[in-house]
Every structure is written in C-alpha cells, then in structure tokens.
Amino acid sequence: MFKTPFIPIENYEFEKDTLHIISHEFAQEYNMIPIDKMGNLITIAMSDIYNEHPIKLIEQNTGLKVMKIKGNIDTIKEVIKREYI
C-alpha cells in the first residue's frame, strides 16, 4: 500500500509568497497550508489527504500541480493562525 508522507510543520519556515497562494479562509475551511512551491508544483500539508475537492480547486485556480503531505489537524490549525497574520 502507498504511504503518504507526513511532515511536522510546527517549526517550518513558511515563505509568505507561497503561503498566500491560497487564502486564509480556504486554508481554514480545508485544514491545509502550502509549505513549498517549486516551479509549477506546490506542496500542501493537509489533514484530510483524501479530500480531492480542494486540490482540484487549487489546481484549476492556480495552474499548479498539488503534492499532498499529511499533517496533524491541530498543528495545521495552529500554524494557520500563526502564519496568516
């Protein structure tokens, strides 16, 4: 079975340009946070990696391909509050 990568994001240094690819409201609604962008690939930590709806919206609205990484929901919520200021 394929394992999804997990990343502890509590001490990750977020780039503001990458962070603002998705809105604060979108990040809160879907419990996700963009952690890196390289070329046309954006890496997103999210609590529900099986929810394809927000992934499709991001890809359609940005033209970027999304790579999902599993993140802890409580940590993601905490980081969203801290980083989207």
C-alpha positions as CSV (number, residue, x, y, z in Angstrom):
1,M,0.0,0.0,0.0
2,F,1.2,3.5,-0.8
3,K,2.2,5.6,2.2
4,T,1.6,9.3,2.2
5,P,4.5,11.4,3.5
6,F,4.0,13.1,6.9
7,I,5.7,16.4,7.8
8,P,5.9,18.0,11.2
9,I,5.2,21.7,10.3
10,E,5.2,23.4,13.7
11,N,8.7,24.7,13.2
12,Y,8.7,25.0,9.5
13,E,9.7,28.4,8.0
14,F,7.0,29.5,5.6
15,E,7.6,31.8,2.6
16,K,4.9,34.5,2.5
17,D,4.7,34.2,-1.3
18,T,3.9,30.5,-1.1
19,L,1.6,30.9,1.9
20,H,-0.6,33.4,0.1
21,I,-1.2,31.1,-2.9
22,I,-4.3,30.0,-1.1
23,S,-6.4,32.3,1.0
24,H,-6.6,32.3,4.8
25,E,-10.3,31.3,4.6
26,F,-9.6,28.4,2.2
27,A,-6.8,27.2,4.4
28,Q,-9.1,27.2,7.4
29,E,-12.0,25.6,5.6
30,Y,-10.0,22.7,4.4
31,N,-7.4,22.5,7.1
32,M,-4.4,22.8,4.8
33,I,-1.4,25.0,4.4
34,P,1.0,25.5,1.5
35,I,4.5,24.7,2.6
36,D,6.6,24.9,-0.6
37,K,6.4,25.9,-4.3
38,M,8.9,24.8,-6.9
39,G,8.2,25.6,-10.5
40,N,4.6,24.6,-11.2
41,L,4.4,22.2,-8.2
42,I,3.0,23.3,-4.8
43,T,3.4,21.1,-1.7
44,I,0.5,21.3,0.7
45,A,0.2,19.9,4.2
46,M,-3.4,18.9,4.9
47,S,-5.3,16.9,7.5
48,D,-7.6,15.0,5.0
49,I,-5.4,13.9,2.1
50,Y,-8.3,12.0,0.6
51,N,-10.4,15.1,0.0
52,E,-9.8,15.8,-3.7
53,H,-12.2,18.8,-3.9
54,P,-9.9,21.5,-2.6
55,I,-6.9,20.0,-4.5
56,K,-8.9,20.3,-7.8
57,L,-9.9,23.9,-6.9
58,I,-6.3,24.9,-6.2
59,E,-5.1,23.2,-9.4
60,Q,-7.8,24.9,-11.5
61,N,-7.4,28.3,-10.0
62,T,-3.6,28.5,-9.9
63,G,-2.5,26.2,-12.8
64,L,-0.2,24.5,-10.3
65,K,0.1,20.8,-9.7
66,V,-0.5,19.9,-6.0
67,M,1.6,17.4,-4.0
68,K,-0.2,16.4,-0.7
69,I,1.5,15.7,2.5
70,K,-0.3,14.5,5.6
71,G,-0.3,16.9,8.5
72,N,-1.7,16.9,12.0
73,I,-5.0,18.8,12.1
74,D,-4.4,20.5,15.4
75,T,-0.9,21.6,14.2
76,I,-2.2,22.8,10.9
77,K,-4.9,24.9,12.7
78,E,-2.3,26.4,15.0
79,V,0.1,27.2,12.1
80,I,-2.7,28.8,10.1
81,K,-3.5,31.1,13.0
82,R,0.2,32.0,13.4
83,E,1.2,32.4,9.8
84,Y,-1.8,34.2,8.2
85,I,-1.3,37.5,10.0
